Structure formats: structure tokens, C-alpha cells
Amino acid sequence: MRIKYSPDASEKLRQMRKYIGQKRISRIIKAIRGLLGTPYKCPAVEHVLGISNPYYFLHVEQHYVFYRVENDIVFIADIYNEREDFMWKMFGIDLRTQESQDYWGE
């Protein structure tokens, strides 16, 4: 098996290095490398959310790493901070209530 990063995931890691530092980035990359031996150890998005798709997610260092397994490749699709609305950005699902939108003026 090998790991392949999407251009978006690669760019996010480069940007994150500036803000969270090399030590935390190293822990994220180490956790991603840990998928090589057991790529199906993380929850499948389909089972957690009931959305039919090929993605799994790894939570590490306050970030969600979304990936899929293709033959002998663990493809890192994207990485989101847990404060981001990754459900909307990744799957187009809006989990905000109308009350929340009204309160925040969004």
C-alpha cells in the first residue's frame, strides 16, 4: 500500500504548518501513515452519516482527514479543522438549524 494526497490535502498541510507547527503536522502525518497497515480501521462516512460514499475519516490533532481506499492506495482527499463546516464543504450537508442561522445572522 501507499499514500497519495490530493492537491487540496497537500496544500492544506503546507498551510497548516505555518499555523500549528511542524510537531503537530508530524503527528498528523504519522497517523495518516498508520493507515497503511489497517486502512479500514477508521469509521466509514456511510455508516456514521448514512450517506452512500467511499470515504472514511480519521480524527487527529483537532482535524478530520477524509480518505478512500483504492486498490493499494490510501487516497487522502481532504483535511478539515474540526471547527470548519466540513459536512457542508465535503458533502453539501447543512447541519445548522434555522435558529442558529438566525442567531448568527448567516
N, CA and C of each residue as an Amber inpcrd file, in Angstrom:
protein
   318
   0.8420000  -1.1860000   0.0000000   0.0000000   0.0000000   0.0000000
   0.8830000   1.2450000   0.0000000   0.2770000   2.3130000  -0.5120000
   0.9610000   3.6050000  -0.4750000  -0.0730000   4.7040000  -0.2620000
   0.3990000   5.8760000   0.0910000  -0.4690000   7.0170000   0.3550000
  -0.3180000   8.0210000  -0.7800000  -1.4440000   8.5520000  -1.2180000
  -1.4440000   9.6130000  -2.2270000  -2.3230000  10.7440000  -1.7020000
  -1.8320000  11.9670000  -1.8070000  -2.5520000  13.1520000  -1.3390000
  -3.1510000  13.9040000  -2.5170000  -4.3790000  14.3700000  -2.3480000
  -4.9710000  15.2520000  -3.3590000  -4.2290000  16.5860000  -3.2980000
  -4.3040000  17.3820000  -4.3560000  -3.6860000  18.7170000  -4.3020000
  -4.2320000  19.5580000  -3.1430000  -5.5400000  19.4650000  -2.8720000
  -6.1310000  20.2250000  -1.7650000  -5.5470000  19.7970000  -0.4210000
  -5.4340000  18.5010000  -0.1990000  -4.8930000  17.9930000   1.0660000
  -3.4300000  18.4020000   1.2310000  -2.6600000  18.3110000   0.1630000
  -1.2460000  18.7180000   0.2240000  -1.1020000  20.1900000   0.5670000
  -1.9150000  21.0160000  -0.0780000  -1.8610000  22.4570000   0.1830000
  -2.2800000  22.7770000   1.6160000  -3.3020000  22.0890000   2.1120000
  -3.7370000  22.3420000   3.4900000  -2.6430000  21.9800000   4.4810000
  -1.9370000  20.8870000   4.2510000  -0.8270000  20.5240000   5.1520000
   0.2510000  21.5970000   5.1340000   0.5610000  22.1300000   3.9540000
   1.5650000  23.2010000   3.8650000   1.1000000  24.4380000   4.6310000
  -0.1650000  24.8170000   4.4560000  -0.6990000  25.9890000   5.1470000
  -0.7720000  25.7650000   6.6580000  -1.1760000  24.5640000   7.0520000
  -1.3060000  24.2620000   8.4760000   0.0430000  24.3220000   9.1850000
   1.1120000  23.9680000   8.4850000   2.4540000  24.0040000   9.0860000
   2.7610000  25.4010000   9.6200000   2.2850000  26.4310000   8.9200000
   2.5180000  27.8160000   9.3410000   1.7910000  28.1410000  10.6490000
   0.6020000  27.5600000  10.8270000  -0.2630000  27.9420000  11.9360000
  -0.1790000  27.0200000  13.1520000   0.0250000  25.7400000  12.9230000
   0.0290000  24.8230000  14.0710000   1.3930000  24.2250000  14.3460000
   2.3550000  24.4250000  13.4520000   3.7140000  23.9940000  13.6960000
   4.0330000  22.5990000  13.1910000   5.3260000  22.3730000  13.0420000
   5.8220000  21.1210000  12.4780000   5.5280000  19.9170000  13.3780000
   5.5840000  20.1010000  14.6830000   5.3740000  18.9810000  15.6070000
   3.9720000  18.3910000  15.4370000   2.9700000  19.2350000  15.3700000
   1.5920000  18.7460000  15.2120000   1.3630000  18.1860000  13.8150000
   1.9580000  18.8090000  12.8000000   1.8560000  18.2750000  11.4360000
   2.4800000  16.8840000  11.3850000   3.5950000  16.7080000  12.0590000
   4.2550000  15.3990000  12.0870000   3.3520000  14.3390000  12.7060000
   2.5990000  14.6980000  13.7440000   1.6720000  13.7420000  14.3610000
   0.5280000  13.3890000  13.4050000   0.0580000  14.3690000  12.6600000
  -0.9960000  14.1060000  11.6760000  -0.4810000  13.1600000  10.5940000
   0.7020000  13.4450000  10.0750000   1.2800000  12.6120000   9.0210000
   1.5680000  11.2030000   9.5400000   2.0310000  11.0970000  10.7770000
   2.2710000   9.7770000  11.3700000   0.9650000   8.9870000  11.4750000
  -0.1040000   9.6460000  11.8740000  -1.4090000   8.9800000  11.9660000
  -1.8870000   8.5390000  10.5810000  -1.6570000   9.3740000   9.5780000
  -2.0270000   9.0060000   8.2070000  -1.2180000   7.7990000   7.7570000
   0.0610000   7.7870000   8.0330000   0.8980000   6.6310000   7.6710000
   0.4390000   5.3590000   8.3700000  -0.1530000   5.5230000   9.5480000
  -0.6760000   4.3690000  10.2750000  -1.8100000   3.6720000   9.5380000
  -2.4040000   4.3610000   8.5730000  -3.4710000   3.7560000   7.7740000
  -2.9350000   2.7110000   6.8020000  -1.6470000   2.7390000   6.5210000
  -1.0780000   1.8050000   5.5530000  -1.2990000   0.3470000   5.9530000
  -1.1610000   0.0540000   7.2230000  -1.3310000  -1.3240000   7.6850000
  -2.7760000  -1.7240000   7.8720000  -3.6120000  -0.7560000   8.2660000
  -5.0250000  -1.0440000   8.5320000  -5.8930000   0.1160000   8.0250000
  -6.0690000   0.2090000   6.7130000  -6.7960000   1.3540000   6.1580000
  -8.2780000   1.4060000   6.5130000  -8.8480000   0.2800000   6.9180000
 -10.2810000   0.2590000   7.2170000 -10.5760000   0.3700000   8.7140000
  -9.5820000   0.7980000   9.4930000  -9.7760000   0.8770000  10.9460000
 -10.6260000   2.0740000  11.3720000 -10.7210000   3.0780000  10.5360000
 -11.4700000   4.2900000  10.8710000 -12.9290000   4.1510000  10.4410000
 -13.7950000   4.9800000  11.0150000 -15.2150000   4.9030000  10.6610000
 -15.4630000   5.2730000   9.1960000 -16.3790000   4.5610000   8.5760000
 -16.8160000   4.8900000   7.2230000 -17.8910000   5.9740000   7.3320000
 -17.7760000   6.9900000   6.5070000 -18.7620000   8.0670000   6.5000000
 -20.1560000   7.4960000   6.2380000 -20.2270000   6.5130000   5.3660000
 -21.5120000   5.9000000   5.0240000 -22.2070000   5.3130000   6.2530000
 -21.4380000   4.6760000   7.1390000 -22.0340000   4.0750000   8.3260000
 -22.3920000   5.1100000   9.3940000 -21.6160000   6.1540000   9.4880000
 -21.8600000   7.1760000  10.5050000 -23.0010000   8.1110000  10.1070000
 -23.0160000   8.5040000   8.8280000 -23.9880000   9.5020000   8.3780000
 -25.0890000   8.9430000   7.4890000 -24.9360000   7.7120000   7.0500000
 -25.9310000   7.1260000   6.1690000 -25.8890000   7.6860000   4.7590000
 -24.7660000   8.2850000   4.3790000 -24.5850000   8.8420000   3.0390000
 -23.7610000   7.8460000   2.2380000 -24.2740000   7.4070000   1.1320000
 -23.5480000   6.4540000   0.3070000 -22.3450000   7.1380000  -0.3480000
 -21.1420000   6.7790000   0.0840000 -19.8990000   7.2930000  -0.4950000
 -18.7420000   6.4130000  -0.0470000 -17.5800000   6.5460000  -0.6730000
 -16.4540000   5.6700000  -0.3760000 -15.5080000   6.1610000   0.7280000
 -15.8420000   7.2270000   1.4280000 -14.8910000   7.8540000   2.3390000
 -14.9160000   7.3030000   3.7630000 -13.7360000   7.3760000   4.3670000
 -13.5270000   7.0910000   5.7820000 -12.9690000   8.3700000   6.3740000
 -12.9870000   8.4710000   7.7140000 -12.3640000   9.6480000   8.2970000
 -11.5450000   9.2810000   9.5280000 -10.4420000   9.9900000   9.6400000
  -9.5010000   9.8420000  10.7450000  -9.4990000  11.1680000  11.4950000
  -9.6860000  11.1240000  12.8030000  -9.6520000  12.3460000  13.6060000
  -8.3300000  12.3680000  14.3620000  -7.5460000  13.4220000  14.1240000
  -6.2470000  13.5520000  14.7810000  -5.8850000  15.0300000  14.9030000
  -5.3950000  15.4100000  16.0820000  -4.9280000  16.7930000  16.3160000
  -5.9790000  17.8340000  15.9270000  -7.2090000  17.6510000  16.3210000
  -8.3140000  18.5630000  16.0380000  -8.6070000  18.7050000  14.5370000
  -8.2640000  17.6860000  13.7740000  -8.5220000  17.7020000  12.3350000
  -9.1630000  16.3920000  11.8980000  -9.9880000  16.4930000  10.8680000
 -10.5820000  15.3250000  10.2320000  -9.8880000  15.1110000   8.8990000
  -9.3510000  13.9190000   8.7190000  -8.6980000  13.5320000   7.4710000
  -9.6740000  12.6070000   6.7410000 -10.1730000  13.0420000   5.5930000
 -11.0830000  12.2230000   4.8000000 -10.2760000  11.4980000   3.7330000
 -10.4950000  10.1830000   3.6480000  -9.7420000   9.3800000   2.6880000
 -10.6050000   8.2530000   2.1440000 -10.1240000   7.6900000   1.0500000
 -10.7580000   6.4920000   0.4990000  -9.6540000   5.5140000   0.1270000
 -10.0170000   4.2640000   0.0070000  -9.0570000   3.2190000  -0.3280000
  -9.3590000   2.7460000  -1.7400000  -8.3480000   2.8270000  -2.5950000
  -8.4860000   2.4120000  -3.9950000  -7.3720000   1.4160000  -4.2960000
  -7.7480000   0.1630000  -4.4350000  -6.7830000  -0.9050000  -4.6830000
  -5.7030000  -0.8740000  -3.6020000  -4.4780000  -0.5040000  -3.9460000
  -3.3910000  -0.4710000  -2.9570000  -3.0120000   0.9560000  -2.5730000
  -3.9400000   1.8970000  -2.7420000  -3.6590000   3.3100000  -2.4540000
  -4.6400000   3.8350000  -1.4040000  -4.0930000   4.5060000  -0.3920000
  -4.9090000   5.2700000   0.5500000  -4.8660000   6.7020000   0.0290000
  -5.9820000   7.1570000  -0.5230000  -6.0550000   8.4710000  -1.1460000
  -6.6140000   9.4800000  -0.1530000  -5.7680000  10.4210000   0.2710000
  -6.1760000  11.4670000   1.2140000  -6.8680000  12.5570000   0.4040000
  -8.1840000  12.6370000   0.5500000  -8.9760000  13.5650000  -0.2570000
  -8.9300000  14.9870000   0.2720000  -9.0880000  15.1360000   1.6040000
  -9.0850000  16.4830000   2.1660000  -8.8930000  16.4170000   3.6800000
  -8.5210000  17.5470000   4.2450000  -8.2820000  17.6690000   5.6800000
  -8.9950000  18.9290000   6.1600000  -9.7650000  18.7840000   7.2450000
 -10.5100000  19.9150000   7.7870000 -10.2480000  20.0470000   9.2770000
 -10.1680000  21.2760000   9.7390000 -10.1430000  21.5390000  11.1620000
 -11.5260000  21.2140000  11.6970000 -11.5910000  20.7270000  12.9310000
 -12.8930000  20.3370000  13.4760000 -13.8440000  21.5240000  13.6310000
 -13.3270000  22.7540000  13.5980000 -14.1850000  23.9390000  13.6860000
 -14.7880000  24.3270000  12.3380000 -14.2630000  23.7480000  11.2610000
 -14.8000000  24.0500000   9.9340000 -16.1010000  23.2810000   9.7170000
 -16.9160000  23.7850000   8.8260000 -18.1570000  23.1100000   8.4620000
 -17.8370000  22.0970000   7.3600000 -17.1110000  21.0450000   7.7450000
 -16.6540000  20.0630000   6.7640000 -17.8010000  19.2630000   6.1640000
 -18.8990000  19.1350000   6.8840000 -20.0480000  18.4150000   6.3300000
 -20.6040000  19.1570000   5.1150000 -20.6300000  20.4640000   5.1870000
 -21.1070000  21.2530000   4.0600000 -20.0760000  21.2450000   2.9320000
 -18.8100000  21.4700000   3.2830000 -17.7540000  21.5610000   2.2810000
 -17.5030000  20.2310000   1.5690000 -17.5790000  19.1350000   2.3010000
 -17.2530000  17.8270000   1.7260000 -18.4670000  17.1650000   1.0700000
 -19.6310000  17.2820000   1.7040000 -20.7880000  16.5220000   1.2390000
 -22.0140000  17.3680000   0.8970000 -21.9530000  18.6820000   1.1220000
 -23.0830000  19.5330000   0.8230000 -24.2390000  19.3820000   1.7930000
 -23.9230000  18.9540000   3.0230000 -24.9500000  18.7540000   4.0390000
 -24.8650000  19.8900000   5.0510000 -25.9700000  20.5770000   5.2410000
 -26.0300000  21.6940000   6.1760000 -26.6570000  21.2000000   7.4790000
 -25.8740000  21.1650000   8.5500000 -26.3580000  20.6890000   9.8420000
 -26.7850000  21.8260000  10.7680000 -26.6740000  23.0600000  10.2920000
 -27.0570000  24.1960000  11.1220000 -28.5700000  24.3070000  11.1820000
 -29.0700000  24.6110000  12.3390000 -30.5140000  24.8020000  12.4930000
 -30.8880000  26.2140000  12.0630000 -32.1380000  26.4240000  11.7760000
 -32.6090000  27.7610000  11.4150000 -32.3890000  28.7220000  12.5820000
 -32.5750000  28.2340000  13.7920000 -32.3570000  29.0610000  14.9810000
 -30.9080000  29.5420000  15.0520000 -29.9660000  28.6570000  14.7620000
 -28.5510000  29.0240000  14.7650000 -28.2510000  30.0420000  13.6780000
 -28.7990000  29.8320000  12.4940000 -28.5760000  30.7630000  11.3820000
 -29.1550000  32.1400000  11.7130000 -30.3290000  32.1630000  12.3100000
 -30.9390000  33.4360000  12.7050000 -30.0930000  34.1520000  13.7480000
 -29.6070000  33.3890000  14.7350000 -28.8220000  33.9770000  15.8170000
 -27.5160000  34.5830000  15.3000000 -26.8110000  33.8420000  14.4360000
 -25.5300000  34.2930000  13.9430000 -25.6500000  35.1840000  12.7130000
 -26.8480000  35.3380000  12.1840000 -27.0470000  36.1890000  11.0240000
 -26.4630000  35.6240000   9.7530000 -26.4630000  34.3140000   9.6400000
 -25.8860000  33.6720000   8.4470000 -26.9550000  33.3250000   7.4580000
